[in-house]
Protein backbone atom coordinates (compact mmCIF):
# COMPACT_ATOMS: atom_id res chain seq x y z
CA UNK A 1 0.00 0.00 0.00
CA UNK A 2 1.16 3.52 -0.78
CA UNK A 3 2.61 5.55 2.05
CA UNK A 4 2.50 9.32 2.50
CA UNK A 5 4.28 11.56 5.01
CA UNK A 6 2.39 14.27 6.88
CA UNK A 7 4.23 16.75 9.12
CA UNK A 8 2.62 17.89 12.36
CA UNK A 9 3.30 20.25 15.26
CA UNK A 10 2.71 19.41 18.91
CA UNK A 11 -0.08 21.33 20.55
CA UNK A 12 -1.41 21.60 24.08
CA UNK A 13 -5.00 20.90 25.07
CA UNK A 14 -6.35 24.28 26.03
CA UNK A 15 -9.22 26.67 25.64
CA UNK A 16 -11.52 27.07 22.64
CA UNK A 17 -9.75 30.32 21.79
CA UNK A 18 -6.47 28.41 21.36
CA UNK A 19 -8.11 26.05 18.86
CA UNK A 20 -9.75 28.96 16.98
CA UNK A 21 -6.38 30.70 16.74
CA UNK A 22 -4.84 27.47 15.43
CA UNK A 23 -7.50 27.17 12.71
CA UNK A 24 -7.02 30.83 11.68
CA UNK A 25 -3.34 30.00 11.03
CA UNK A 26 -4.42 27.27 8.59
CA UNK A 27 -3.81 24.41 11.01
CA UNK A 28 -6.22 21.56 11.83
CA UNK A 29 -6.21 20.04 15.33
CA UNK A 30 -5.54 16.28 15.31
CA UNK A 31 -5.16 13.37 17.68
CA UNK A 32 -3.36 10.06 17.23
CA UNK A 33 -4.40 7.14 19.39
CA UNK A 34 -3.99 3.40 19.43
CA UNK A 35 -3.08 0.37 21.50
CA UNK A 36 -0.03 0.84 23.69
CA UNK A 37 0.33 4.51 22.75
CA UNK A 38 -0.42 7.56 24.83
CA UNK A 39 -2.61 9.96 22.82
CA UNK A 40 -0.56 12.35 20.70
CA UNK A 41 -2.15 15.80 20.41
CA UNK A 42 -0.90 17.77 17.39
CA UNK A 43 -1.95 19.88 14.42
CA UNK A 44 -1.29 19.67 10.68
CA UNK A 45 -1.57 22.17 7.86
CA UNK A 46 -5.02 22.15 6.23
CA UNK A 47 -3.33 22.17 2.81
CA UNK A 48 -1.23 19.09 3.65
CA UNK A 49 -4.28 17.32 5.10
CA UNK A 50 -6.05 17.59 1.72
CA UNK A 51 -3.46 15.16 0.31
CA UNK A 52 -5.27 12.37 2.18
CA UNK A 53 -8.85 13.68 2.45
CA UNK A 54 -9.39 14.88 -1.14
CA UNK A 55 -8.36 11.72 -2.98
CA UNK A 56 -10.00 8.36 -3.66
CA UNK A 57 -6.76 6.60 -2.63
CA UNK A 58 -6.03 5.09 0.76
CA UNK A 59 -2.65 5.49 2.42
CA UNK A 60 -0.57 4.30 5.32
CA UNK A 61 0.47 7.62 6.84
CA UNK A 62 3.89 8.40 8.26
CA UNK A 63 3.13 11.10 10.82
CA UNK A 64 6.18 13.19 11.65
CA UNK A 65 5.34 15.22 14.74
CA UNK A 66 8.35 17.43 15.48
CA UNK A 67 10.90 14.66 14.94
CA UNK A 68 8.89 11.74 16.32
CA UNK A 69 7.58 9.36 13.68
CA UNK A 70 4.38 7.30 13.89
CA UNK A 71 2.68 4.90 11.46
CA UNK A 72 -1.06 5.59 11.23
CA UNK A 73 -4.22 5.32 9.17
CA UNK A 74 -6.80 8.05 8.63
CA UNK A 75 -9.70 7.28 10.98
CA UNK A 76 -12.26 10.11 11.14
CA UNK A 77 -12.72 13.77 10.30
CA UNK A 78 -15.17 16.44 11.41
CA UNK A 79 -16.13 19.20 8.98
CA UNK A 80 -17.72 22.61 9.60
CA UNK A 81 -21.38 22.31 8.51
CA UNK A 82 -21.34 25.51 6.43
CA UNK A 83 -17.78 26.27 5.32
CA UNK A 84 -16.85 22.58 4.89
CA UNK A 85 -13.45 23.23 6.49
CA UNK A 86 -11.83 20.41 8.45
CA UNK A 87 -12.36 21.00 12.19
CA UNK A 88 -10.69 17.95 13.72
CA UNK A 89 -9.01 14.74 12.54
CA UNK A 90 -8.46 11.39 14.27
CA UNK A 91 -5.63 9.09 13.25
CA UNK A 92 -5.25 5.50 14.42
CA UNK A 93 -1.75 4.21 15.19
CA UNK A 94 -0.78 0.95 13.46
CA UNK A 95 2.19 -1.41 13.57
CA UNK A 96 3.80 -3.58 10.91
CA UNK A 97 3.22 -6.81 12.86
CA UNK A 98 -0.54 -6.48 13.54
CA UNK A 99 -3.40 -6.52 11.00
CA UNK A 100 -4.74 -3.14 9.92
CA UNK A 101 -8.35 -2.44 8.92
CA UNK A 102 -8.55 0.12 6.12
CA UNK A 103 -10.91 1.05 3.29
CA UNK A 104 -9.34 0.23 -0.09
CA UNK A 105 -10.67 1.60 -3.43
CA UNK A 106 -12.40 -0.87 -5.78
CA UNK A 107 -11.17 -0.96 -9.40
CA UNK A 108 -13.62 -2.52 -11.86
CA UNK A 109 -11.88 -4.25 -14.79
CA UNK A 110 -13.07 -5.94 -17.98
CA UNK A 111 -16.07 -5.57 -20.29
CA UNK A 112 -19.24 -7.16 -18.92
CA UNK A 113 -21.21 -9.60 -21.10
CA UNK A 114 -24.40 -8.01 -19.78
CA UNK A 115 -23.33 -4.54 -20.91
CA UNK A 116 -22.44 -5.89 -24.36
CA UNK A 117 -26.03 -7.24 -24.52
CA UNK A 118 -27.44 -3.77 -23.78
CA UNK A 119 -27.55 -3.80 -19.98
CA UNK A 120 -26.39 -0.95 -17.78
CA UNK A 121 -23.48 -1.27 -15.35
CA UNK A 122 -24.48 0.01 -11.92
CA UNK A 123 -21.53 0.75 -9.64
CA UNK A 124 -21.92 0.08 -5.93
CA UNK A 125 -19.33 0.47 -3.18
CA UNK A 126 -16.34 2.59 -4.18
CA UNK A 127 -14.27 1.21 -1.30
CA UNK A 128 -14.29 -1.98 0.75
CA UNK A 129 -12.86 -2.40 4.23
CA UNK A 130 -10.12 -5.01 4.40
CA UNK A 131 -7.91 -6.38 7.13
CA UNK A 132 -4.30 -7.44 6.68
CA UNK A 133 -0.70 -6.72 7.49
CA UNK A 134 0.65 -3.45 6.06
CA UNK A 135 3.00 -5.30 3.70
CA UNK A 136 0.03 -7.25 2.21
CA UNK A 137 -2.40 -4.36 1.72
CA UNK A 138 -3.10 -3.55 -1.96
CA UNK A 139 -3.51 -0.03 -3.40
CA UNK A 140 -6.75 -1.13 -5.12
CA UNK A 141 -9.04 -4.17 -5.13
CA UNK A 142 -9.39 -5.37 -8.73
CA UNK A 143 -12.82 -6.79 -9.61
CA UNK A 144 -13.18 -8.57 -12.97
CA UNK A 145 -16.68 -8.09 -14.42
CA UNK A 146 -16.15 -9.93 -17.73
CA UNK A 147 -18.62 -12.74 -16.90
CA UNK A 148 -21.25 -10.48 -15.28
CA UNK A 149 -24.57 -10.91 -17.13
CA UNK A 150 -27.81 -8.94 -17.06
CA UNK A 151 -29.58 -9.19 -13.71
CA UNK A 152 -26.47 -10.36 -11.84
CA UNK A 153 -24.32 -8.53 -9.30
CA UNK A 154 -21.02 -8.92 -7.48
CA UNK A 155 -21.09 -8.54 -3.70
CA UNK A 156 -18.23 -8.20 -1.23
CA UNK A 157 -18.86 -11.81 -0.12
CA UNK A 158 -18.10 -13.04 -3.67
CA UNK A 159 -14.56 -11.64 -3.59
CA UNK A 160 -11.39 -13.08 -2.11
CA UNK A 161 -7.78 -11.91 -2.21
CA UNK A 162 -4.50 -13.40 -1.09
CA UNK A 163 -3.26 -12.47 2.42
CA UNK A 164 -6.12 -10.05 3.16
CA UNK A 165 -9.64 -10.50 4.47
CA UNK A 166 -12.63 -8.39 3.41
CA UNK A 167 -14.40 -7.10 6.53
CA UNK A 168 -17.14 -5.09 4.78
CA UNK A 169 -20.55 -6.78 5.07
CA UNK A 170 -20.81 -9.71 2.65
CA UNK A 171 -23.99 -8.22 1.15
CA UNK A 172 -22.27 -4.95 0.13
CA UNK A 173 -22.87 -4.57 -3.61
CA UNK A 174 -19.72 -3.83 -5.62
CA UNK A 175 -21.42 -3.62 -9.02
CA UNK A 176 -24.36 -5.01 -10.96
CA UNK A 177 -25.73 -5.12 -14.50
CA UNK A 178 -29.37 -4.05 -14.75
CA UNK A 179 -31.70 -4.66 -17.68
CA UNK A 180 -32.58 -1.69 -19.89
CA UNK A 181 -35.45 -1.21 -22.32
CA UNK A 182 -33.06 -1.86 -25.20
CA UNK A 183 -31.83 -5.13 -23.70
CA UNK A 184 -35.41 -6.25 -22.95
CA UNK A 185 -36.47 -5.48 -26.53
CA UNK A 186 -33.43 -7.35 -27.90
CA UNK A 187 -34.28 -10.39 -25.76
CA UNK A 188 -37.89 -10.42 -27.04
CA UNK A 189 -37.07 -9.69 -30.63
KAKA-V336088 format. One record per residue. PHI is phi in degrees with one decimal (* if undefined). OMEGA is omega in whole degrees, -180 to 180 (999 if undefined). NEAR is the number of other C-alpha atoms within 10 Angstrom. Layout:
BEGIN
((PHI/OMEGA/NEAR) (PHI/OMEGA/NEAR))
END
This chain:
BEGIN
((*/-180/15) (-63.3/176/12) (-119.4/179/14) (-137.9/180/14) (-104.6/177/17) (-121.4/179/17) (-96.3/-179/18) (-128.6/177/23) (-122.6/177/16) (-60.8/174/15) (-140.0/-178/16) (-109.8/174/11) (-64.6/-177/11) (-147.1/-178/8) (-83.7/177/8) (-59.1/-178/9) (-64.3/177/9) (-64.9/-180/13) (-68.0/178/20) (-61.7/179/14) (-63.3/179/11) (-60.5/-179/17) (-66.2/178/20) (-64.3/179/10) (-83.3/179/11) (84.1/180/12) (-104.5/178/24) (-118.0/178/24) (-66.2/-177/24) (-137.5/173/20) (-139.9/175/16) (-117.5/178/22) (-140.1/180/17) (170.3/-178/14) (-63.5/176/10) (71.9/-178/7) (-132.3/174/9) (-72.2/-177/9) (-53.1/178/13) (-106.5/-179/18) (-100.1/-177/18) (-153.8/176/21) (-135.5/177/25) (-130.6/177/23) (-67.1/180/18) (-60.6/-180/17) (-66.1/-180/10) (-69.1/180/15) (-63.6/-179/17) (-64.1/177/11) (-62.2/-180/14) (-108.4/-178/18) (-93.0/-176/13) (-107.9/179/8) (-149.0/176/8) (-77.7/-177/12) (-75.3/173/17) (-114.5/-176/22) (-134.2/162/21) (-89.5/-172/21) (-103.9/171/21) (-92.3/178/17) (-87.0/177/22) (-111.3/-178/16) (-104.8/179/18) (48.2/175/11) (96.6/177/10) (-92.3/-176/9) (-110.3/179/14) (-134.8/172/17) (-92.8/-176/19) (-150.6/170/22) (-124.5/177/23) (-67.1/-175/19) (-111.0/-177/14) (-155.5/178/10) (-141.1/175/13) (-112.8/179/12) (-111.7/173/12) (-68.6/-175/10) (-65.9/-178/9) (-106.0/-175/6) (-81.9/180/7) (63.9/176/9) (-82.3/177/13) (-68.8/180/19) (-99.4/-176/18) (-160.9/-179/18) (-129.6/175/20) (-110.1/174/18) (-117.2/180/20) (-113.2/-180/19) (-69.9/178/24) (-131.3/176/21) (-128.9/-177/14) (-72.4/-175/11) (-100.7/178/10) (-121.0/179/11) (-60.9/-180/18) (-115.1/174/23) (-102.9/-177/19) (-149.6/177/22) (-84.1/-177/22) (-115.4/180/23) (-61.7/177/19) (-93.9/178/20) (-119.4/-180/14) (-82.5/-178/17) (-128.1/176/11) (98.4/178/12) (-117.2/-175/14) (-67.2/175/20) (-61.1/-179/16) (-63.5/178/23) (-70.3/177/20) (-62.4/180/13) (-87.0/177/17) (104.7/178/20) (-76.3/-179/22) (-115.7/178/18) (-77.7/180/20) (-112.3/179/12) (-72.9/179/14) (-116.4/-178/15) (-65.2/177/14) (-83.9/179/16) (-137.4/174/19) (-124.1/177/20) (-81.5/178/16) (-127.9/178/20) (-128.0/178/20) (179.5/176/20) (-70.4/-178/16) (-52.1/-177/20) (-66.5/-177/11) (-96.7/-175/14) (-71.0/179/24) (-84.4/175/19) (-75.4/177/16) (-142.0/174/17) (-103.9/-179/19) (-79.4/179/15) (-123.8/-179/16) (-87.3/-178/15) (-108.4/-175/21) (-53.8/-176/15) (-92.8/-178/12) (-76.5/-178/20) (-103.4/-179/20) (-61.3/179/23) (86.3/-179/12) (-106.9/177/14) (-144.2/177/19) (-111.6/178/20) (-108.5/179/18) (-58.4/180/19) (-67.6/-180/15) (-83.7/-174/12) (-101.8/172/15) (-148.8/-178/12) (-135.4/-178/11) (-72.5/174/9) (67.6/175/12) (-132.3/-180/18) (-121.8/177/16) (-82.2/-179/20) (-108.8/172/15) (-64.6/178/17) (-54.4/-177/12) (-60.6/-178/12) (-86.9/179/11) (-63.3/-179/15) (-78.3/177/19) (-90.6/175/23) (-165.9/-180/22) (-148.2/173/23) (-117.5/-179/23) (-100.7/177/18) (-72.0/175/19) (-117.9/178/15) (-60.6/-179/10) (-63.4/-179/11) (-70.8/179/19) (-68.5/179/14) (-65.8/179/10) (-66.0/180/11) (-69.6/179/10) (-75.2/-168/6) (-91.8/999/6))
END
